[in-house]
Structure formats: C-alpha cells, structure tokens
C-alpha cells in the first residue's frame, strides 16, 4: 500500500509482545515509519493483588491453576507458531530503526508529554493497561484499540478462547474499537471473524488473530488518519471475561476441545 501519512499522523501505544508488533509492523509497511510509545509492564504483584480484591481468593487460585496446566499444552503446538510466522510472513519484533519512546505507564506524565509533542491524528492502542481519561483527553485524536475478542460479547481477557470454550466459534475473532473509560466498551469500528485449527490453543490464538487482522488494522487506522471513522454498535449481549479457572479450563478442553 502506498504511504499515506507522515511520521506524526500516527502513533502507537503498547506494552509490547508479538501480536502487538505484528500489527504495528503491518501499519508501518502500509504508512511508513511512525513513533511507538512503549509502556513498562505492570508488576505482577500489583496485577494479582487487584484481581484478588475484585474476584476473591478461590477464583484467583483457579486462574493460577489453569495457567500452570496450560503450560503443559505448549509442546503440543510448538510447530504452529513457526508455521504461522512463515506462512503469514509475520514480523513479531520491532524493526531495528523503529523509534520507541519508553514510558513507565500509558497514564504517566511522560506518556502524555510524548503524545502532546507528537500531536498525532490517530493513536493505535494494542496490549496496554487501562487508559485513563486524562491520557485520552490529552490530544485531539481518536484512540483505537485492537482487542482479541468479539465485542461486546467477549470483552476483557482471552476473548477468542472463551468464544471457543462456550461453544461459539463463530465469535472467535478480533475487534477494533474506540477507546473509552470502560473495558472494551467503546463503539466498534471493524470486526474480523477467524477460523482456528486443531493445532491452535491458548499459546497460538493471539498469533493467529494478529496474522488475520492486519488488513483490518491498516484499513481502520487509515480511516482514522483521514477523519473517516464510522463507529457502530453490535447487537450482542455484553460480558467481560478474565483468565479461565482450572476447573473451567479442564471442562472446556475435554468438552469443547478448547485448550
């Protein structure tokens, strides 16, 4: 695709990770180089303490158990990720010349200062903590989130996995939506439905989603840059998900083949 924007028309915010860089690099190929603001990951202790307060000890213990068990399935799909990287020509790392602005948090003064200095027309958000209103309002640009789930039915974490686990493979996919102060509650801009294979599981879902959603990301961010966004609502029941518990993970794996 021919380059359509300058270096500050577009800015990305991320905490990093393969699926983030896969989609960011697709934007870079389409529109040329642009700055990326990368926040530090939230400390695990802070994350789990917050979840403990919100969900309770039994639920959190179950989530820990599922995490441990899920690791045992990783060898079953060790060939799937290299296969996707090769067949889809994925780029899961930043280019050597990528401009990266490191900040402690998307909600820090450093992040807001960077956004105000760059003054982008659109901000692409992928894999960050919740963005507070002070950051959302610091520049006159839409913040557009890449979510690994079909909103509003599969908001939160592991949306694709829960669609499969609940017997709704037709809702395995991704959503690009405007960011507001809720959890994946902003108006939808585009959704992509994706088919999985028997080789896919929790270790490959994110790779598959990013691979198959790159064109949608490019299209939506191009619309944002040109001021042509057309947000809409989706008529699905709204529900937020967290990580699966051990008992749910076993049930969904044995009953539905969702691992």
Beta strands, then each sheet from edge to edge (+ up, - down):
strand 1: 10-14
strand 2: 36-39
strand 3: 100-103
strand 4: 122-126
strand 5: 142-147
strand 6: 155-156
strand 7: 173-178
strand 8: 188-193
strand 9: 240-241
sheet 1: 3+ 2+ 1+ 4+ 5+ 7- 8+
sheet 2: 6+ 9+
end
